[in-house]
């Protein structure tokens, strides 16, 4: 069975560091934001004078420079792309191919596709590009709807329908959220096929749309699982149901941690509204006692009271931003993860689900679940959640037991999923040719008669060599060098 469970975060840890804000020019583009009161985010932002305008999931939020410990430009692929595109177009086929692949790996699927088509137009004999263009042409063919009635009846709820080229979404959400989710699913779908084609694995494109359902409430999602023989997965955030060949998930806003945080924010907002109302009727030379939760009570004049109110509202906006980005990481990451399970099954990457081990299914899906700043970040960089989980594993992960699927059963185990992500990430990054050979062996004709952990271990040793101890050491040494974009910047600053 396929499942994914993201652990919600209360917000990234506070980061120590020197104050860079005063050194910034009057207007910059910024992406790495370190809040003075704790938390760091990767999001598009613009600094103008003393104002820092952050592009949040719900719209622009304006902060003051003093709200940040560090504001760092760079590390935002959508803004880097234009210069990379211009440089690549002035270069040869190799330079343009590298740019296209960089775009695809960083979640800029449409930009990568456009570059691939430009390469193909100029050099149609370039076989790596021609292979991916063939995949894109297949993906551009129209899909029809599957039979919806059985799945609709099983959902047991009232849903609206929204369609993308390859996905049909049953949903209980607003137009903007639905549009964002369909865009995500379509980009992940196309990227999956391009990644596979780039390694010589050509898969048939969908001819019917892939079904997905997005519940508004966690309780309704769990009721669906209970009613459809999947009750052991109640703790998951999303699930690919093999019988319906459909993905189901729920809005993270309805989870207990998010719901409680949002209720606390609403209470704080009411407190601040009452404070503002008192300010509005306050005499010019009057004094106002400010007493709000979590703040020391004090009596101040009108100007100081206004400054305090503005500061408290910006701090609430900080906390709300971190919560919203966490929600996006959970919702979008889960949707991307489960879609990969769905694509693996429907595209026939393996003859049957059991032809591949659980760690490979889960590790491959985890490559696609990275969300940064509210946008899908592609598959090229380290995972902001799985990498810390890997580091937190107490005992050194062992390769052979993992290859043989030790630790997998009914339910979610954070450590085993972190190991699965880490192993597939290592194989993709350091051993790509052997990794493809391993996939080919698993896809081979012996699957029907020899499924199981021993077959997997035999094919793994054939693909990567018999000295699995050496592979394990190289795997661990590689992961010691892996950093997220935020960590890379911290490491660079520590050297200065």
C-alpha positions in Angstrom: 0.0 0.0 0.0 1.0 3.6 -0.5 1.0 6.2 2.2 2.6 9.4 3.2 2.5 11.2 6.5 4.1 14.6 7.0 4.8 15.7 10.5 3.5 19.3 10.9 6.1 21.8 12.1 5.5 24.5 14.7 7.8 26.7 12.7 11.5 26.5 11.7 13.9 26.9 14.5 15.3 30.3 15.4 18.6 30.8 13.6 21.5 32.6 15.2 23.5 35.0 13.0 24.8 38.5 12.5 22.5 41.3 11.4 22.8 42.0 7.7 19.8 44.2 7.2 21.6 47.5 7.6 24.1 46.5 4.9 21.5 45.9 2.2 20.9 48.4 -0.6 17.7 50.5 -0.6 15.9 48.1 -3.0 16.7 44.4 -3.4 15.0 41.1 -4.2 15.3 38.7 -1.3 14.5 35.0 -0.7 16.0 33.8 2.5 14.3 35.5 5.5 15.4 35.1 9.1 13.0 36.6 11.6 14.4 38.4 14.6 11.8 36.7 16.9 12.4 33.2 15.5 11.7 31.3 12.4 13.2 31.4 8.9 11.5 31.0 5.6 12.4 30.8 1.9 10.0 33.0 0.0 10.1 35.7 -2.7 10.4 39.1 -1.1 11.3 42.7 -2.0 13.1 45.2 0.2 12.3 48.9 -0.3 13.8 51.2 2.2 12.6 50.0 5.6 9.8 47.9 4.1 10.1 44.2 3.4 7.2 42.9 1.2 6.9 39.1 1.3 4.9 37.1 -1.3 2.9 34.8 0.9 0.4 32.1 -0.1 -2.5 34.5 0.9 -1.0 37.6 -0.7 1.6 40.2 0.0 2.6 40.8 3.7 4.5 43.9 4.6 7.1 43.8 7.4 9.7 46.2 8.7 13.4 45.6 8.4 13.7 45.5 12.1 11.5 42.3 12.1 14.4 40.4 10.5 17.8 39.3 11.6 18.9 38.5 8.1 17.4 39.2 4.7 19.3 37.4 1.9 18.9 37.8 -1.9 19.1 34.8 -4.2 18.0 31.1 -3.9 14.7 31.6 -5.7 14.6 29.7 -9.0 11.8 31.7 -10.7 14.0 34.8 -10.4 17.2 33.1 -11.4 15.7 31.6 -14.5 15.6 34.6 -16.8 19.3 35.2 -16.6 20.0 31.4 -17.0 17.8 31.3 -20.0 19.5 34.2 -21.7 23.0 32.7 -21.1 21.9 29.3 -22.3 20.3 30.6 -25.5 23.7 32.3 -26.3 25.4 29.0 -25.8 25.5 25.6 -27.5 23.2 22.6 -27.3 24.9 21.3 -24.2 24.5 24.7 -22.3 20.8 24.9 -23.3 20.3 21.2 -22.2 21.8 21.9 -18.9 19.6 25.0 -18.4 16.5 23.0 -19.3 17.4 20.3 -16.8 18.1 22.9 -14.1 14.6 24.3 -14.7 12.9 20.9 -14.5 14.8 19.9 -11.4 13.9 23.2 -9.7 10.1 22.9 -10.3 10.1 25.3 -13.4 8.5 22.7 -15.6 7.0 25.0 -18.2 10.3 26.9 -18.6 12.2 23.7 -19.0 9.8 22.4 -21.6 10.1 25.6 -23.6 13.9 25.3 -23.6 13.7 21.7 -24.7 11.5 22.7 -27.6 13.9 25.5 -28.5 16.8 23.0 -28.5 14.8 20.5 -30.6 13.9 23.2 -33.2 17.5 24.1 -33.7 19.0 20.6 -33.4 16.3 17.9 -34.0 19.0 15.2 -34.2 20.0 15.7 -30.5 18.7 12.4 -29.2 18.4 13.1 -25.5 16.2 16.1 -26.3 14.3 14.3 -29.0 13.4 11.6 -26.5 11.9 14.1 -24.1 10.1 16.0 -26.8 8.5 12.7 -27.8 7.3 12.3 -24.2 5.9 15.8 -24.2 4.1 15.2 -27.4 2.4 12.2 -25.9 1.5 14.2 -22.8 -0.1 16.9 -24.9 -2.7 14.5 -26.3 -6.1 14.9 -24.9 -7.2 12.7 -22.0 -10.8 11.5 -21.4 -12.6 11.2 -18.1 -12.5 7.8 -16.3 -15.7 6.2 -15.0 -16.5 8.5 -12.1 -19.6 7.0 -10.6 -18.1 4.3 -8.4 -15.5 6.6 -6.9 -18.0 9.4 -6.4 -20.4 7.1 -4.6 -17.6 5.8 -2.3 -16.6 9.3 -1.3 -20.0 9.7 0.4 -19.8 13.5 0.3 -20.8 16.4 -1.9 -17.9 17.4 -4.2 -17.4 19.7 -7.1 -15.2 18.7 -10.1 -12.3 20.5 -11.6 -10.3 19.2 -14.6 -6.7 19.6 -15.7 -5.2 17.9 -18.8 -4.3 14.8 -16.9 -6.1 15.1 -13.5 -9.7 15.3 -12.4 -10.1 16.7 -8.9 -13.1 16.1 -6.6 -12.8 19.0 -4.2 -14.5 21.0 -1.4 -12.5 24.1 -1.8 -12.4 27.6 -3.3 -11.4 28.4 -6.9 -7.9 29.7 -6.1 -7.0 26.7 -4.0 -8.3 24.3 -6.6 -6.4 26.1 -9.4 -3.2 26.0 -7.3 -3.6 22.3 -6.7 -4.3 21.3 -10.3 -1.3 23.4 -11.4 0.9 21.5 -8.9 -0.4 18.1 -10.0 0.1 18.8 -13.7 3.6 20.0 -13.2 4.5 17.0 -11.0 3.0 14.7 -13.6 4.9 16.2 -16.5 8.1 16.3 -14.5 7.8 12.7 -13.6 7.6 11.6 -17.2 10.5 13.9 -18.2 12.7 12.6 -15.3 12.0 9.0 -16.4 12.6 9.8 -20.1 15.9 11.5 -19.3 17.1 8.2 -17.9 15.9 6.2 -20.9 12.7 4.9 -19.2 9.9 5.7 -21.6 6.4 5.2 -20.2 3.0 5.5 -21.9 1.3 8.8 -21.2 -2.1 8.7 -19.5 -5.1 8.4 -21.8 -7.7 8.9 -19.1 -7.5 11.6 -16.3 -6.1 10.5 -12.9 -8.7 10.8 -10.1 -8.0 12.7 -7.0 -10.2 13.8 -4.1 -9.4 16.6 -1.6 -11.6 16.6 1.5 -12.1 19.8 3.4 -12.1 17.9 6.8 -9.8 15.3 8.2 -12.6 13.4 9.8 -14.4 12.8 6.5 -11.1 11.6 4.9 -10.7 9.1 7.8 -14.3 8.0 7.4 -13.6 7.3 3.7 -10.6 5.2 4.7 -12.6 3.2 7.2 -15.4 2.6 4.8 -13.1 1.4 2.1 -10.9 -1.2 3.9 -8.0 1.3 4.5 -8.5 2.0 8.2 -4.9 1.1 9.1 -3.9 4.4 7.3 -6.0 6.7 9.5 -2.8 8.6 10.6 -1.8 9.4 7.1 -2.2 12.8 5.3 -2.9 11.3 1.9 -3.4 7.8 0.4 -3.4 6.2 -3.0 -6.2 3.7 -3.0 -5.2 0.9 -5.3 -8.8 -0.4 -5.9 -10.1 3.0 -7.2 -6.7 4.0 -8.5 -7.4 7.3 -7.0 -5.6 9.6 -4.5 -7.5 11.0 -1.4 -6.3 13.6 1.0 -7.6 16.4 3.3 -6.9 20.0 3.9 -4.2 20.4 6.6 -6.2 23.3 8.0 -8.5 20.8 9.5 -5.8 18.9 11.4 -5.7 19.5 15.2 -2.4 21.4 15.2 -3.4 23.8 12.5 -6.9 24.3 13.8 -5.6 25.1 17.3 -3.0 27.5 16.0 -5.5 29.3 13.8 -7.9 29.6 16.7 -5.2 31.2 18.8 -4.4 33.6 16.0 -8.1 34.6 15.8 -8.1 35.3 19.5 -5.0 37.4 19.2 -6.5 39.3 16.2 -9.6 40.1 18.3 -7.3 41.4 21.1 -5.5 43.7 18.7 -8.7 44.9 17.2 -9.9 45.9 20.7 -6.6 47.7 21.3 -7.0 49.5 18.0 -10.5 50.5 18.8 -9.3 52.0 22.2 -6.6 53.9 20.3 -9.1 55.4 17.9 -11.0 57.1 20.8 -8.0 57.9 22.8 -7.4 61.6 23.6 -4.3 63.1 21.9 -2.5 63.5 25.2 -4.0 60.5 26.8 -2.3 57.3 28.2 -3.4 53.8 27.4 -2.7 50.6 29.3 -1.7 47.8 26.9 -2.4 44.4 28.3 -2.4 41.6 25.7 -1.6 37.9 26.1 2.1 37.1 26.3 3.2 40.7 26.6 4.2 42.7 29.7 1.5 45.1 30.7 2.4 48.8 30.4 0.9 52.2 30.1 2.0 54.4 27.2 1.1 57.5 25.2 -0.7 57.5 21.8 2.4 57.3 19.6 4.0 54.4 21.6 0.7 52.6 21.7 0.4 52.8 17.9 4.0 51.6 17.5 3.2 48.7 19.8 0.1 47.8 17.9 1.9 47.8 14.6 4.7 45.6 16.0 2.2 43.1 17.5 0.3 42.9 14.2 3.5 42.2 12.3 4.5 39.5 14.7 1.1 37.9 14.2 1.7 38.1 10.5 5.1 36.4 11.0 3.5 33.5 12.9 0.6 33.3 10.3 3.1 33.2 7.5 5.1 30.3 9.0 1.9 28.4 9.7 0.6 29.0 6.1 3.9 27.8 4.6 3.8 24.7 6.8 0.2 24.0 5.7 1.3 24.4 2.1 4.3 22.0 2.6 1.9 19.4 4.1 -0.9 19.8 1.6 1.1 20.2 -1.6 3.9 17.8 -0.6 1.4 15.1 0.2 -0.5 15.6 -3.0 2.8 15.4 -5.0 3.9 12.3 -3.1 0.7 10.4 -3.6 0.5 11.4 -7.3 3.8 9.7 -7.9 2.4 6.5 -6.4 -0.6 6.9 -8.8 1.7 7.5 -11.8 3.9 4.5 -11.0 0.9 2.3 -10.9 -1.0 3.7 -13.9 2.1 4.2 -16.2 3.3 0.7 -15.5 6.8 1.5 -14.3 6.6 -2.0 -12.7 4.6 -4.9 -13.9 2.9 -5.0 -10.4 3.3 -3.1 -7.2 5.1 -5.9 -5.5 7.8 -6.0 -8.2 9.5 -3.1 -6.4 10.2 -2.9 -2.6 8.3 -0.5 -0.4 11.4 1.6 0.2 11.8 2.3 -3.5 8.1 3.2 -3.9 8.2 5.6 -0.9 11.7 6.9 -1.6 10.9 7.7 -5.2 7.6 9.5 -4.2 9.5 11.5 -1.5 11.8 13.0 -4.2 8.8 14.9 -5.5 7.3 16.3 -2.3 9.6 19.3 -1.6 7.7 22.6 -1.2 9.5 25.9 -0.6 7.9 29.3 -0.1 4.5 27.9 -1.1 5.7 26.5 -4.5 6.7 23.1 -5.7 10.5 23.1 -5.6 11.2 20.2 -8.0 13.5 17.2 -7.3 17.0 18.7 -7.5 17.7 19.8 -4.0 17.7 18.2 -0.5 14.5 17.7 1.3 13.8 20.3 4.1 11.9 17.8 6.2 13.3 14.4 5.3 17.0 15.4 5.7 16.5 16.5 9.3 14.6 13.3 10.0 17.6 11.4 8.5 20.0 13.2 10.8 17.8 12.5 13.8 18.0 8.7 13.4 19.8 7.4 16.5 21.5 4.3 15.1 23.4 4.4 11.8 21.0 3.2 9.1 22.0 -0.2 7.6 21.7 -0.7 3.9 20.9 -4.4 3.5 17.9 -4.5 6.0 16.5 -1.4 4.2 16.9 -2.9 0.8 15.1 -6.0 2.1 12.2 -3.7 3.3 12.9 -4.2 7.1 10.7 -1.8 9.1 7.9 -1.5 6.6 4.5 -2.7 7.7 1.1 -1.2 8.3 1.6 2.3 9.4 4.0 5.2 9.1 7.6 5.1 10.6 9.4 8.4 10.3 12.9 6.9 10.4 12.2 4.3 7.7 10.7 6.9 5.4 13.7 9.2 5.9 16.0 6.3 5.1 14.0 5.6 2.0 14.2 9.2 0.8 17.9 9.3 1.6 18.8 6.1 -0.2 16.9 7.0 -3.4 18.3 10.6 -3.3 21.8 9.1 -3.0 21.2 6.6 -5.9 19.8 9.4 -8.1 22.5 11.8 -7.4 25.6 9.6 -7.1 24.8 6.4 -9.0 22.2 7.3 -11.7 23.3 4.8 -14.3 23.3 1.9 -11.8 20.0 3.2 -10.4 18.4 2.9 -13.8 19.9 -0.6 -14.2 18.4 -1.6 -10.9 15.0 -0.3 -12.1 15.3 -2.3 -15.3 16.2 -5.5 -13.3 13.1 -5.0 -11.1 11.0 -4.5 -14.2 12.4 -7.8 -15.7 10.5 -11.0 -16.5 11.6 -12.8 -13.4 9.3 -10.8 -11.2 6.3 -13.1 -11.5 8.2 -16.1 -10.1 10.7 -14.5 -7.7 9.1 -11.6 -5.8 10.4 -10.7 -2.4 13.3 -9.3 -0.4 15.9 -11.8 -1.7 15.2 -10.9 -5.3 15.5 -7.2 -4.5 18.8 -7.7 -2.7 20.1 -9.8 -5.6 19.3 -7.2 -8.2 20.6 -4.4 -6.0 24.0 -6.2 -5.7 24.0 -6.8 -9.5 23.4 -3.2 -10.2 25.6 -1.6 -7.6 28.2 -4.2 -7.0 28.6 -7.1 -4.5 30.4 -5.0 -1.9 27.3 -3.6 -0.2 29.4 -2.4 2.8 31.2 0.0 0.5 27.9 1.2 -0.9 26.6 1.8 2.6 29.7 3.8 3.6 29.5 5.9 0.4 25.8 6.5 1.0 26.4 7.7 4.6 29.4 9.9 3.6 27.4 11.5 0.8 24.5 12.4 3.1 26.9 14.1 5.4 27.7 16.6 2.6 24.0 17.3 1.7 22.6 20.6 2.7 19.3 22.4 2.1 19.5 25.9 0.4 19.1 27.6 3.8 21.8 25.5 5.3 24.1 26.1 2.3 23.9 29.9 3.0 24.5 29.4 6.7 27.6 27.3 5.9 28.9 30.0 3.5 28.4 32.7 6.1 30.2 30.7 8.8 33.4 30.6 6.7 33.5 34.4 6.4 
